[in-house]
Amino acid sequence: MTSPVAQHPAANHSELSPLRFLERSASVFPDRTAIVHGDRRYTYREFGDEVQRLAQVLRSRIEPGDRVAYLCPNTPEMLMAHFAVPLAGGVLIALNSRLAGPELEYILDHSGATILFVDTELLGSAATIQSAVPTVREIVEIPDSTITVGEPVTGVATTTYADLLATAVDTTPLPWTVADEQTPIAINYTSGTTGKPKGVMYSHRGAYLNSLGETFHNGFTGDTKYLWTLPMFHCNGWCTPWAVTAAGGTHVCLRAVRAEPIWEAIDTLGITNLCGAPTVCSTIADAAEAHELTTPLRITTAGAPPSPTIIGKLEALGVSVVHVYGLTEVYGPYTICEPQESWAELDPAERAVLISRQGVGMLQAETARVVDPQMRDVPADGISLGEIVLRGNNVMLGYYRDEAATAEAFAGGWFHTGDLGVMHPDGYIQLKDRAKDIIISGGENISTVEVEQAIVAHPAVADVAVVGVPDERWGERPKAFVLVRAGATVTAEELIAHTRGLLAGYKVPRDIAFASDLPRTPTGKIRKNELRAGGSEVTGS
């Protein structure tokens, strides 16, 4: 018997893409407010129209699969890029706005980006791009009416955002579809233990399915007022640009995470949801403006286990906290600490401890495993340590231009997180340590190797080891243990200034400890576990 699928393939299959979400919301809810940013408001009709116009311009400038980069804070233009770039057939590179010039140059060169959009305030960071990265043909300046910029940076941008849009000639709407759902929609760069950022490829299919999971677990609806405290450059904002749009909710953009504007938005705009690292939770809970809420607010947090103390503070204000866990390689959140009805009867402190666990696989994900080196599941006793491994539709396509790293990450048919954890008897996982020595500070990954390479570049440094030490505000922060070359002298202040010229500010250790030796294994590897154990007690010099 002939398969009906073979006879009528178009009738029962379409390629999945989050582009469909904006197409639907712009059609069904054209007059609903889609975006709020300072004095700017966009309806869903206006949102869709501007995305189409930008995509038409980009389509005339790029080839299918070309990479288009954005260096922007959480502005409407950054949000629109998540639809316009893939609609034009391109691949979005959302750049961390905290990166220093050399870091940006590496990512743009590695990705082969052809066009770079830059917020006016960040133009200085892009000053060397055109001379250092041959593939970048255009740099487009994006002004923002919500800020006042001081002395203008000239000679960097080749055009402005408004002038670029004005070049649109063909106004024929582009189809909100893709020929192959497994093609990349975005590449997100993340630092690994090698020190160099890796390009994590997201597919249209994975982004679509992950967005639906985010919509479900966050309870997004047409009444949602989502505040952008999570950077859109971080795992494409955990796919939330697409998820909130799918629900027809309202995006409230925010350039910087500060207590006053966050609480102002909560009180005046009726914010219902926001996401962020534990440091965002602390900013909200400890703010002078903090007060008990009369309407529901849901905060989804990840990046490091949230402190039970902070969870307790937020719950006392009437804020519900949802803890998720994931990595850039899995589109952001993969597991969620689903609350159980029985937890409501517990003491708040006991409940906060349970909520701080990493939880179970989300709706769009499969069940996470905790395995030994032979890929056997460890006992679900809450004690036996193993590596957390993941698989499913919301696992990356692979690392861009790095087949070896991709093969290593996918060994045995599962994605190896490098994170060590335990499986509890109730099926909830809990993170215990990071095997890759990655430091998570304020939700941002910091490669210790990358920081070490920057410090050791100083001529007075013979060797260095960087570890993460606890920090009440950021969760963790980097600390460096330095061996100085014989006959050389250098101060902590000099090393910090040197490193700041090479790395983003949040990666620069503020504590430098000068050591006479570093603890090592018999094979010469530095015992970072020993440094971590005593790192929070050493003040440095």
NUVEXMI-632184 format. One record per residue (C-alpha): residue number from 1; chain; x, z, y. Coordinates in steps of 0.001 Angstrom, whole numbers, plus 500000, padded with zeros to 6 digits. Layout:
N
[rec NUM; "A"; [X; Z; Y]] ...
END
This chain:
541
[rec 1; "A"; [500000; 500000; 500000]] [rec 2; "A"; [501339; 499059; 503423]] [rec 3; "A"; [501997; 501985; 505724]] [rec 4; "A"; [499578; 502058; 508688]] [rec 5; "A"; [502512; 503171; 510830]] [rec 6; "A"; [504258; 499895; 510098]] [rec 7; "A"; [501131; 497923; 511057]] [rec 8; "A"; [500390; 499747; 514336]] [rec 9; "A"; [503556; 501525; 515489]] [rec 10; "A"; [502472; 501706; 519159]] [rec 11; "A"; [499140; 503370; 518445]] [rec 12; "A"; [500447; 506607; 516980]] [rec 13; "A"; [503892; 507156; 518430]] [rec 14; "A"; [505464; 507487; 521863]] [rec 15; "A"; [508963; 508526; 522833]] [rec 16; "A"; [509025; 512081; 524192]] [rec 17; "A"; [510319; 512652; 527728]] [rec 18; "A"; [509633; 515306; 530389]] [rec 19; "A"; [509053; 512402; 532788]] [rec 20; "A"; [505528; 512444; 531392]] [rec 21; "A"; [504950; 515886; 532922]] [rec 22; "A"; [505252; 514684; 536516]] [rec 23; "A"; [503308; 511516; 535780]] [rec 24; "A"; [500422; 513653; 534484]] [rec 25; "A"; [500451; 516338; 537190]] [rec 26; "A"; [500703; 513780; 540015]] [rec 27; "A"; [497704; 511962; 538540]] [rec 28; "A"; [495541; 514937; 537569]] [rec 29; "A"; [496418; 517348; 540412]] [rec 30; "A"; [497460; 515052; 543290]] [rec 31; "A"; [496419; 517434; 546082]] [rec 32; "A"; [497725; 520641; 544525]] [rec 33; "A"; [500804; 522202; 546156]] [rec 34; "A"; [503792; 521353; 543973]] [rec 35; "A"; [506769; 522518; 546058]] [rec 36; "A"; [507255; 525123; 548792]] [rec 37; "A"; [510545; 525385; 550667]] [rec 38; "A"; [510685; 527069; 554057]] [rec 39; "A"; [508662; 524904; 556422]] [rec 40; "A"; [508248; 522128; 553834]] [rec 41; "A"; [505308; 521590; 551497]] [rec 42; "A"; [504827; 518833; 548916]] [rec 43; "A"; [501680; 518045; 546986]] [rec 44; "A"; [502021; 516675; 543474]] [rec 45; "A"; [501154; 513218; 544831]] [rec 46; "A"; [503998; 513485; 547371]] [rec 47; "A"; [506327; 514888; 544696]] [rec 48; "A"; [505655; 511918; 542421]] [rec 49; "A"; [505879; 509380; 545248]] [rec 50; "A"; [509283; 510579; 546469]] [rec 51; "A"; [510653; 510677; 542929]] [rec 52; "A"; [509497; 507085; 542422]] [rec 53; "A"; [511073; 505952; 545703]] [rec 54; "A"; [514399; 507623; 544940]] [rec 55; "A"; [514387; 506267; 541376]] [rec 56; "A"; [513787; 502743; 542654]] [rec 57; "A"; [516809; 503043; 544966]] [rec 58; "A"; [518989; 504469; 542201]] [rec 59; "A"; [517829; 501787; 539770]] [rec 60; "A"; [519291; 499164; 542113]] [rec 61; "A"; [522642; 500996; 542250]] [rec 62; "A"; [523322; 502115; 538678]] [rec 63; "A"; [523427; 500759; 535164]] [rec 64; "A"; [521413; 502408; 532369]] [rec 65; "A"; [523229; 505528; 531214]] [rec 66; "A"; [525280; 505930; 534402]] [rec 67; "A"; [525864; 509517; 535454]] [rec 68; "A"; [524496; 510691; 538808]] [rec 69; "A"; [525745; 514073; 540064]] [rec 70; "A"; [524149; 516635; 542372]] [rec 71; "A"; [525943; 519467; 544168]] [rec 72; "A"; [523024; 521385; 545617]] [rec 73; "A"; [521409; 524812; 545721]] [rec 74; "A"; [517769; 525212; 544687]] [rec 75; "A"; [516196; 522769; 547135]] [rec 76; "A"; [513353; 520249; 546633]] [rec 77; "A"; [515913; 517450; 546323]] [rec 78; "A"; [517600; 519209; 543406]] [rec 79; "A"; [514208; 519596; 541728]] [rec 80; "A"; [513311; 515952; 542291]] [rec 81; "A"; [516639; 514853; 540823]] [rec 82; "A"; [515499; 516150; 537434]] [rec 83; "A"; [512890; 513402; 537399]] [rec 84; "A"; [514287; 510654; 539644]] [rec 85; "A"; [517668; 510255; 537933]] [rec 86; "A"; [516287; 509826; 534387]] [rec 87; "A"; [513396; 507714; 535728]] [rec 88; "A"; [516028; 505336; 537106]] [rec 89; "A"; [517726; 505248; 533710]] [rec 90; "A"; [520559; 507546; 534702]] [rec 91; "A"; [521898; 510812; 533336]] [rec 92; "A"; [521800; 513863; 535613]] [rec 93; "A"; [524921; 515971; 536194]] [rec 94; "A"; [523835; 519164; 537980]] [rec 95; "A"; [527032; 520739; 539326]] [rec 96; "A"; [527630; 524452; 539758]] [rec 97; "A"; [527593; 524953; 543535]] [rec 98; "A"; [530221; 527703; 543227]] [rec 99; "A"; [532946; 525491; 541792]] [rec 100; "A"; [536178; 524847; 543656]] [rec 101; "A"; [537446; 521346; 544492]] [rec 102; "A"; [539735; 520883; 541441]] [rec 103; "A"; [536945; 521978; 539096]] [rec 104; "A"; [534492; 519519; 540626]] [rec 105; "A"; [537062; 516740; 540432]] [rec 106; "A"; [537623; 517347; 536718]] [rec 107; "A"; [533903; 517273; 535868]] [rec 108; "A"; [533148; 514205; 537977]] [rec 109; "A"; [536138; 512367; 536525]] [rec 110; "A"; [535351; 513366; 532935]] [rec 111; "A"; [531697; 512386; 533267]] [rec 112; "A"; [532492; 509159; 535124]] [rec 113; "A"; [529823; 509923; 537725]] [rec 114; "A"; [529099; 507003; 540053]] [rec 115; "A"; [526991; 508642; 542789]] [rec 116; "A"; [527269; 512180; 544141]] [rec 117; "A"; [524540; 513899; 546159]] [rec 118; "A"; [525786; 516879; 548207]] [rec 119; "A"; [523946; 519493; 550245]] [rec 120; "A"; [525221; 519571; 553851]] [rec 121; "A"; [526462; 523142; 553475]] [rec 122; "A"; [528614; 522124; 550489]] [rec 123; "A"; [530183; 518977; 551918]] [rec 124; "A"; [533527; 520740; 552369]] [rec 125; "A"; [533770; 521226; 548590]] [rec 126; "A"; [533501; 517455; 548134]] [rec 127; "A"; [536115; 516512; 550728]] [rec 128; "A"; [538629; 515165; 548188]] [rec 129; "A"; [536201; 513628; 545706]] [rec 130; "A"; [536310; 509967; 546723]] [rec 131; "A"; [540094; 509841; 546799]] [rec 132; "A"; [540503; 511850; 543596]] [rec 133; "A"; [537682; 510389; 541480]] [rec 134; "A"; [537652; 506559; 541476]] [rec 135; "A"; [534278; 506232; 539723]] [rec 136; "A"; [532384; 507938; 542561]] [rec 137; "A"; [531274; 505050; 544787]] [rec 138; "A"; [528852; 506867; 547066]] [rec 139; "A"; [528451; 510386; 548431]] [rec 140; "A"; [524982; 511114; 549774]] [rec 141; "A"; [524492; 514011; 552207]] [rec 142; "A"; [521302; 516067; 551789]] [rec 143; "A"; [520416; 518107; 554913]] [rec 144; "A"; [518147; 521143; 554692]] [rec 145; "A"; [515918; 522278; 557553]] [rec 146; "A"; [515954; 525899; 556340]] [rec 147; "A"; [519598; 526491; 557340]] [rec 148; "A"; [521809; 526065; 560373]] [rec 149; "A"; [525199; 524607; 559528]] [rec 150; "A"; [528163; 525336; 561797]] [rec 151; "A"; [530874; 522800; 562543]] [rec 152; "A"; [529824; 519564; 560766]] [rec 153; "A"; [532035; 518168; 558016]] [rec 154; "A"; [532675; 514508; 558769]] [rec 155; "A"; [534221; 511666; 556819]] [rec 156; "A"; [532920; 512811; 553419]] [rec 157; "A"; [529412; 511385; 553032]] [rec 158; "A"; [528920; 507630; 552896]] [rec 159; "A"; [525202; 507907; 553747]] [rec 160; "A"; [522390; 510411; 554178]] [rec 161; "A"; [519472; 511132; 551879]] [rec 162; "A"; [516927; 509758; 554367]] [rec 163; "A"; [518918; 506576; 554929]] [rec 164; "A"; [519274; 506076; 551197]] [rec 165; "A"; [515507; 506382; 550645]] [rec 166; "A"; [514934; 503911; 553482]] [rec 167; "A"; [516756; 501221; 551512]] [rec 168; "A"; [513961; 501067; 548937]] [rec 169; "A"; [512718; 497487; 548770]] [rec 170; "A"; [510889; 497133; 545462]] [rec 171; "A"; [507925; 499536; 545540]] [rec 172; "A"; [506674; 498636; 542084]] [rec 173; "A"; [506273; 501964; 540237]] [rec 174; "A"; [508749; 502492; 537439]] [rec 175; "A"; [507235; 503433; 534059]] [rec 176; "A"; [507454; 507158; 533234]] [rec 177; "A"; [508822; 506318; 529797]] [rec 178; "A"; [512077; 505865; 527891]] [rec 179; "A"; [512927; 503423; 525127]] [rec 180; "A"; [514695; 506072; 523034]] [rec 181; "A"; [513911; 509792; 523258]] [rec 182; "A"; [517316; 510657; 521815]] [rec 183; "A"; [519229; 509235; 524774]] [rec 184; "A"; [520763; 511787; 527156]] [rec 185; "A"; [518686; 512986; 530085]] [rec 186; "A"; [521371; 515340; 531429]] [rec 187; "A"; [524907; 516569; 530828]] [rec 188; "A"; [525627; 520198; 531648]] [rec 189; "A"; [529226; 521302; 531906]] [rec 190; "A"; [530169; 524666; 530498]] [rec 191; "A"; [533533; 526355; 530028]] [rec 192; "A"; [534719; 527036; 526492]] [rec 193; "A"; [537672; 528842; 525006]] [rec 194; "A"; [539871; 525808; 525619]] [rec 195; "A"; [539493; 526485; 529335]] [rec 196; "A"; [538346; 522980; 530223]] [rec 197; "A"; [534593; 522496; 530804]] [rec 198; "A"; [532711; 520665; 528050]] [rec 199; "A"; [529858; 518280; 528769]] [rec 200; "A"; [526769; 519390; 526861]] [rec 201; "A"; [524373; 516473; 526315]] [rec 202; "A"; [520617; 517093; 526464]] [rec 203; "A"; [518194; 514494; 525093]] [rec 204; "A"; [514805; 513508; 526505]] [rec 205; "A"; [513228; 514796; 523281]] [rec 206; "A"; [514995; 518141; 523380]] [rec 207; "A"; [514186; 518640; 527067]] [rec 208; "A"; [510511; 517798; 526431]] [rec 209; "A"; [510134; 520213; 523535]] [rec 210; "A"; [512156; 522982; 525160]] [rec 211; "A"; [510037; 522678; 528304]] [rec 212; "A"; [506853; 523127; 526283]] [rec 213; "A"; [508364; 526256; 524728]] [rec 214; "A"; [509202; 527604; 528181]] [rec 215; "A"; [505682; 526837; 529394]] [rec 216; "A"; [504138; 528685; 526453]] [rec 217; "A"; [506347; 531765; 526436]] [rec 218; "A"; [506339; 532221; 530214]] [rec 219; "A"; [502590; 531722; 530406]] [rec 220; "A"; [502874; 528940; 532999]] [rec 221; "A"; [499523; 527578; 534263]] [rec 222; "A"; [498226; 525777; 537311]] [rec 223; "A"; [498112; 529176; 539054]] [rec 224; "A"; [501817; 529815; 538480]] [rec 225; "A"; [503937; 530432; 541570]] [rec 226; "A"; [507504; 530140; 540256]] [rec 227; "A"; [510355; 531459; 542427]] [rec 228; "A"; [513670; 529660; 541941]] [rec 229; "A"; [516115; 532553; 541584]] [rec 230; "A"; [517718; 530873; 538555]] [rec 231; "A"; [520152; 528094; 539547]] [rec 232; "A"; [518853; 524659; 538639]] [rec 233; "A"; [522452; 523706; 537820]] [rec 234; "A"; [522458; 526269; 535003]] [rec 235; "A"; [521151; 524560; 531829]] [rec 236; "A"; [518908; 522522; 534139]] [rec 237; "A"; [517284; 525780; 535154]] [rec 238; "A"; [516520; 526528; 531488]] [rec 239; "A"; [514349; 523364; 531579]] [rec 240; "A"; [511986; 525110; 534011]] [rec 241; "A"; [511955; 522199; 536533]] [rec 242; "A"; [510129; 520265; 533832]] [rec 243; "A"; [508148; 523224; 532432]] [rec 244; "A"; [506503; 524376; 535686]] [rec 245; "A"; [505706; 520749; 536495]] [rec 246; "A"; [504112; 520320; 533068]] [rec 247; "A"; [501761; 523204; 533871]] [rec 248; "A"; [500997; 521884; 537352]] [rec 249; "A"; [502307; 525109; 538877]] [rec 250; "A"; [504012; 525600; 542244]] [rec 251; "A"; [507805; 525577; 542623]] [rec 252; "A"; [508995; 527945; 545366]] [rec 253; "A"; [512575; 526953; 546189]] [rec 254; "A"; [515205; 529496; 547222]] [rec 255; "A"; [518719; 528612; 548404]] [rec 256; "A"; [520322; 531982; 547675]] [rec 257; "A"; [519447; 535086; 545687]] [rec 258; "A"; [518998; 537873; 548216]] [rec 259; "A"; [516655; 540826; 548045]] [rec 260; "A"; [514865; 540274; 551361]] [rec 261; "A"; [513680; 536664; 550823]] [rec 262; "A"; [512811; 537417; 547186]] [rec 263; "A"; [510547; 540306; 548130]] [rec 264; "A"; [509145; 538332; 551061]] [rec 265; "A"; [508176; 535525; 548669]] [rec 266; "A"; [506668; 538011; 546230]] [rec 267; "A"; [504576; 539622; 548948]] [rec 268; "A"; [503539; 536547; 550949]] [rec 269; "A"; [503462; 533675; 548458]] [rec 270; "A"; [502060; 535451; 545421]] [rec 271; "A"; [505012; 534847; 543086]] [rec 272; "A"; [503965; 535202; 539444]] [rec 273; "A"; [507178; 534247; 537617]] [rec 274; "A"; [510914; 534077; 538067]] [rec 275; "A"; [513974; 533909; 535836]] [rec 276; "A"; [517534; 535092; 536166]] [rec 277; "A"; [520477; 537060; 534895]] [rec 278; "A"; [520405; 540883; 534814]] [rec 279; "A"; [522057; 540889; 538247]] [rec 280; "A"; [518869; 539297; 539642]] [rec 281; "A"; [516867; 542076; 538023]] [rec 282; "A"; [519146; 544642; 539667]] [rec 283; "A"; [518851; 542921; 543046]] [rec 284; "A"; [515058; 543170; 542865]] [rec 285; "A"; [514812; 546684; 541416]] [rec 286; "A"; [517398; 548264; 543737]] [rec 287; "A"; [516270; 546532; 546942]] [rec 288; "A"; [515224; 548559; 549972]] [rec 289; "A"; [512075; 546379; 550015]] [rec 290; "A"; [511139; 547283; 546423]] [rec 291; "A"; [507641; 548675; 545953]] [rec 292; "A"; [504985; 548923; 543270]] [rec 293; "A"; [503125; 545661; 542754]] [rec 294; "A"; [499367; 545210; 542627]] [rec 295; "A"; [499511; 541719; 541064]] [rec 296; "A"; [501368; 540705; 537881]] [rec 297; "A"; [504992; 539521; 538072]] [rec 298; "A"; [506901; 538378; 535008]] [rec 299; "A"; [510702; 538215; 534994]] [rec 300; "A"; [512491; 536377; 532191]] [rec 301; "A"; [516109; 537466; 531937]] [rec 302; "A"; [519153; 536368; 529952]] [rec 303; "A"; [522905; 535897; 530333]] [rec 304; "A"; [523843; 539381; 529144]] [rec 305; "A"; [521780; 542133; 527534]] [rec 306; "A"; [519729; 543689; 530344]] [rec 307; "A"; [520297; 547374; 530943]] [rec 308; "A"; [517472; 549545; 529590]] [rec 309; "A"; [517747; 551439; 532900]] [rec 310; "A"; [516987; 548300; 534931]] [rec 311; "A"; [514147; 547356; 532562]] [rec 312; "A"; [512678; 550818; 533104]] [rec 313; "A"; [512976; 550509; 536904]] [rec 314; "A"; [511202; 547148; 536932]] [rec 315; "A"; [508417; 548319; 534649]] [rec 316; "A"; [507877; 551267; 536994]] [rec 317; "A"; [507282; 548728; 539787]] [rec 318; "A"; [504722; 546897; 537669]] [rec 319; "A"; [507073; 544063; 536659]] [rec 320; "A"; [507002; 542884; 533047]] [rec 321; "A"; [510438; 541945; 531695]] [rec 322; "A"; [510972; 539345; 528977]] [rec 323; "A"; [514423; 539102; 527417]] [rec 324; "A"; [515627; 535775; 526008]] [rec 325; "A"; [518933; 534610; 524546]] [rec 326; "A"; [520612; 531258; 524357]] [rec 327; "A"; [523497; 529108; 525508]] [rec 328; "A"; [524040; 525924; 527464]] [rec 329; "A"; [524328; 524125; 524109]] [rec 330; "A"; [520704; 525006; 523247]] [rec 331; "A"; [519034; 524070; 526554]] [rec 332; "A"; [519116; 527688; 527737]] [rec 333; "A"; [516836; 530187; 525949]] [rec 334; "A"; [516488; 529877; 522173]] [rec 335; "A"; [515269; 533334; 521126]] [rec 336; "A"; [512865; 535707; 522829]] [rec 337; "A"; [512291; 539413; 522349]] [rec 338; "A"; [508598; 539141; 521559]] [rec 339; "A"; [506915; 542474; 522406]] [rec 340; "A"; [504934; 544085; 519639]] [rec 341; "A"; [501651; 545914; 520281]] [rec 342; "A"; [503071; 549095; 518764]] [rec 343; "A"; [505831; 549213; 521391]] [rec 344; "A"; [503280; 550066; 524090]] [rec 345; "A"; [502910; 553522; 522549]] [rec 346; "A"; [506630; 554274; 522750]] [rec 347; "A"; [508448; 556255; 525383]] [rec 348; "A"; [509567; 553846; 528176]] [rec 349; "A"; [513230; 554479; 527351]] [rec 350; "A"; [512676; 553654; 523666]] [rec 351; "A"; [510717; 550532; 524568]] [rec 352; "A"; [513440; 549379; 526958]] [rec 353; "A"; [516027; 549581; 524171]] [rec 354; "A"; [513880; 547360; 521932]] [rec 355; "A"; [513247; 544877; 524756]] [rec 356; "A"; [516996; 544549; 525388]] [rec 357; "A"; [517481; 542936; 521950]] [rec 358; "A"; [517795; 539150; 521697]] [rec 359; "A"; [514756; 538776; 519458]] [rec 360; "A"; [513356; 535904; 517409]] [rec 361; "A"; [513259; 532120; 517633]] [rec 362; "A"; [510995; 530713; 520346]] [rec 363; "A"; [508075; 528427; 519556]] [rec 364; "A"; [510111; 525225; 519928]] [rec 365; "A"; [513082; 526659; 518040]] [rec 366; "A"; [513800; 527506; 514431]] [rec 367; "A"; [514670; 530961; 513109]] [rec 368; "A"; [518102; 532152; 514218]] [rec 369; "A"; [520492; 533267; 511494]] [rec 370; "A"; [523322; 535790; 511407]] [rec 371; "A"; [525908; 534661; 508850]] [rec 372; "A"; [529260; 535554; 507345]] [rec 373; "A"; [532226; 533089; 507298]] [rec 374; "A"; [530785; 531465; 504142]] [rec 375; "A"; [527465; 530766; 505965]] [rec 376; "A"; [525641; 533429; 503941]] [rec 377; "A"; [523067; 535536; 505760]] [rec 378; "A"; [524246; 539066; 506387]] [rec 379; "A"; [521957; 541916; 505323]] [rec 380; "A"; [519124; 542549; 507782]] [rec 381; "A"; [520125; 546160; 508271]] [rec 382; "A"; [520963; 546213; 511978]] [rec 383; "A"; [524562; 547081; 511073]] [rec 384; "A"; [526200; 544165; 509243]] [rec 385; "A"; [527995; 541945; 511755]] [rec 386; "A"; [527984; 538145; 511580]] [rec 387; "A"; [527962; 535016; 513696]] [rec 388; "A"; [524701; 533838; 515237]] [rec 389; "A"; [524002; 530216; 514248]] [rec 390; "A"; [521149; 528009; 515455]] [rec 391; "A"; [519595; 524619; 514731]] [rec 392; "A"; [516618; 522480; 515708]] [rec 393; "A"; [515269; 520136; 518353]] [rec 394; "A"; [516626; 522205; 521213]] [rec 395; "A"; [520253; 522035; 520110]] [rec 396; "A"; [522453; 519672; 522129]] [rec 397; "A"; [523213; 516113; 521076]] [rec 398; "A"; [526882; 517083; 521220]] [rec 399; "A"; [529783; 517388; 523658]] [rec 400; "A"; [530285; 514334; 525834]] [rec 401; "A"; [533472; 512452; 524929]] [rec 402; "A"; [534601; 515211; 522536]] [rec 403; "A"; [533854; 514373; 518916]] [rec 404; "A"; [536240; 516989; 517539]] [rec 405; "A"; [534617; 519866; 519421]] [rec 406; "A"; [531172; 518581; 518420]] [rec 407; "A"; [532098; 518466; 514735]] [rec 408; "A"; [533508; 521979; 514909]] [rec 409; "A"; [530403; 523328; 516662]] [rec 410; "A"; [528088; 521732; 514052]] [rec 411; "A"; [530041; 522733; 510935]] [rec 412; "A"; [527728; 523366; 507991]] [rec 413; "A"; [524732; 521779; 509697]] [rec 414; "A"; [524188; 524615; 512185]] [rec 415; "A"; [525358; 525171; 515743]] [rec 416; "A"; [527951; 527936; 515803]] [rec 417; "A"; [527445; 530085; 518890]] [rec 418; "A"; [530662; 532084; 518501]] [rec 419; "A"; [528533; 535141; 519305]] [rec 420; "A"; [528595; 538070; 516940]] [rec 421; "A"; [525455; 540027; 516236]] [rec 422; "A"; [523291; 541832; 513715]] [rec 423; "A"; [519907; 541136; 512148]] [rec 424; "A"; [517470; 544037; 512286]] [rec 425; "A"; [515000; 544731; 509456]] [rec 426; "A"; [512141; 543433; 511648]] [rec 427; "A"; [513819; 540012; 511954]] [rec 428; "A"; [515059; 540532; 515514]] [rec 429; "A"; [518675; 539674; 516252]] [rec 430; "A"; [520911; 541689; 518547]] [rec 431; "A"; [524102; 540452; 520191]] [rec 432; "A"; [527095; 542727; 519690]] [rec 433; "A"; [530163; 540833; 520898]] [rec 434; "A"; [531398; 537392; 521882]] [rec 435; "A"; [533890; 535958; 519476]] [rec 436; "A"; [534956; 533319; 521997]] [rec 437; "A"; [536063; 535863; 524621]] [rec 438; "A"; [533681; 534317; 527131]] [rec 439; "A"; [532869; 536632; 530028]] [rec 440; "A"; [529254; 536526; 531235]] [rec 441; "A"; [529171; 537639; 534857]] [rec 442; "A"; [525873; 537461; 536702]] [rec 443; "A"; [524606; 534994; 534100]] [rec 444; "A"; [527573; 532634; 534582]] [rec 445; "A"; [530041; 531912; 531803]] [rec 446; "A"; [533705; 532479; 532638]] [rec 447; "A"; [536395; 531173; 530309]] [rec 448; "A"; [539238; 533674; 530070]] [rec 449; "A"; [541628; 530853; 529207]] [rec 450; "A"; [540699; 528970; 532369]] [rec 451; "A"; [541347; 532058; 534506]] [rec 452; "A"; [544611; 532768; 532674]] [rec 453; "A"; [545828; 529225; 533275]] [rec 454; "A"; [545153; 529578; 536989]] [rec 455; "A"; [547012; 532893; 537253]] [rec 456; "A"; [549997; 531848; 535174]] [rec 457; "A"; [550411; 528845; 537473]] [rec 458; "A"; [551896; 531292; 539989]] [rec 459; "A"; [555707; 531104; 539764]] [rec 460; "A"; [556081; 534902; 539551]] [rec 461; "A"; [553841; 535259; 536478]] [rec 462; "A"; [555405; 535226; 533020]] [rec 463; "A"; [552247; 535876; 531001]] [rec 464; "A"; [548683; 537056; 531500]] [rec 465; "A"; [545610; 538105; 529571]] [rec 466; "A"; [542123; 538163; 531046]] [rec 467; "A"; [539259; 540157; 529565]] [rec 468; "A"; [535775; 541148; 530614]] [rec 469; "A"; [535168; 544716; 531723]] [rec 470; "A"; [531782; 546335; 532386]] [rec 471; "A"; [530302; 546013; 535851]] [rec 472; "A"; [527089; 547741; 536925]] [rec 473; "A"; [525949; 544857; 539112]] [rec 474; "A"; [527191; 541730; 537332]] [rec 475; "A"; [527120; 542926; 533719]] [rec 476; "A"; [530762; 541962; 533281]] [rec 477; "A"; [533637; 540867; 535501]] [rec 478; "A"; [537085; 539479; 534748]] [rec 479; "A"; [540160; 541698; 534816]] [rec 480; "A"; [543722; 540394; 534477]] [rec 481; "A"; [546702; 542057; 532834]] [rec 482; "A"; [549855; 540430; 534197]] [rec 483; "A"; [553501; 540319; 533105]] [rec 484; "A"; [555796; 539490; 536033]] [rec 485; "A"; [558878; 537337; 535523]] [rec 486; "A"; [562223; 539144; 535547]] [rec 487; "A"; [563580; 539365; 539072]] [rec 488; "A"; [560314; 538216; 540659]] [rec 489; "A"; [557870; 540215; 542734]] [rec 490; "A"; [554212; 539583; 543459]] [rec 491; "A"; [551295; 541699; 544631]] [rec 492; "A"; [547753; 541780; 543322]] [rec 493; "A"; [546540; 540460; 546658]] [rec 494; "A"; [548874; 537457; 546412]] [rec 495; "A"; [547688; 536631; 542891]] [rec 496; "A"; [544046; 536936; 543900]] [rec 497; "A"; [544613; 534613; 546878]] [rec 498; "A"; [546482; 532144; 544643]] [rec 499; "A"; [543723; 532131; 542029]] [rec 500; "A"; [540982; 531811; 544621]] [rec 501; "A"; [542477; 528495; 545660]] [rec 502; "A"; [542049; 527126; 542134]] [rec 503; "A"; [538811; 528635; 540864]] [rec 504; "A"; [535291; 529438; 541977]] [rec 505; "A"; [535060; 532853; 543608]] [rec 506; "A"; [533068; 534492; 540813]] [rec 507; "A"; [535843; 533659; 538314]] [rec 508; "A"; [538599; 535345; 540332]] [rec 509; "A"; [539560; 538820; 539035]] [rec 510; "A"; [539383; 541490; 541692]] [rec 511; "A"; [541382; 543835; 539461]] [rec 512; "A"; [544970; 542975; 538533]] [rec 513; "A"; [546870; 545361; 536269]] [rec 514; "A"; [550635; 544873; 536012]] [rec 515; "A"; [551868; 545624; 532513]] [rec 516; "A"; [555302; 545971; 530918]] [rec 517; "A"; [553995; 544363; 527731]] [rec 518; "A"; [550792; 543048; 526157]] [rec 519; "A"; [549505; 544182; 522730]] [rec 520; "A"; [549951; 541417; 520184]] [rec 521; "A"; [549234; 540570; 516577]] [rec 522; "A"; [552121; 539849; 514168]] [rec 523; "A"; [551643; 536151; 514879]] [rec 524; "A"; [551996; 536685; 518620]] [rec 525; "A"; [548330; 536514; 519661]] [rec 526; "A"; [547257; 538982; 522350]] [rec 527; "A"; [544932; 541709; 521114]] [rec 528; "A"; [542241; 541368; 523745]] [rec 529; "A"; [540038; 543889; 521993]] [rec 530; "A"; [542578; 546593; 522854]] [rec 531; "A"; [542693; 545481; 526467]] [rec 532; "A"; [538900; 545480; 526652]] [rec 533; "A"; [538724; 548945; 525149]] [rec 534; "A"; [540904; 550396; 527879]] [rec 535; "A"; [540252; 547840; 530600]] [rec 536; "A"; [537517; 549734; 532414]] [rec 537; "A"; [539795; 552774; 532794]] [rec 538; "A"; [542719; 550949; 534397]] [rec 539; "A"; [542375; 550488; 538133]] [rec 540; "A"; [545179; 547971; 538525]] [rec 541; "A"; [547459; 547734; 541530]] 
END
